[in-house]
Amino acid sequence: MAEECVVPRPRGHVPMVCAGVLSTLALGTVWLLDSGLTIDKLILLIAQVIFALSLGVTLHSICLLTEEWLFHSQQR
């Protein structure tokens, strides 16, 4: 019981799912509102969204790694 208070639970995948749903809704809205949107432009938009989501996760991971290195890397 004492170990449960010390060891943090793993984070869920809810933020990743929410980002995917929001990106899908945004792409669908752009596709429906833009009458001149071709399949090539849609593929480019999808690639940009995937890149933006990947870049966000990468930057977040780099920030977490930097924080661990700066503040938690000392031996006890």
C-alpha positions, 0 to 999 in steps of 0.5 A: 500500500505504501508503494502505491503512494510513491510510484506514480501511475503511468499517464494515459493516452487521452491527450493523444486521442484528443489531439487526433480527434481535434485534428480530424475535425479541423481537417474535415471543416477545412475540407467542407468549407473550401470548395477548391480543395483538391485531393493533393491539397488535402494530402498536404494538409494531412501531412502538415497535421501529422508533422505538427503533432509529431513535433509537439510530442518531440518538443514535449519529450525534450523538455521532460528530458531536460528537466530530468537531467537538470533537476533529478540526475543527482545521486542520492 
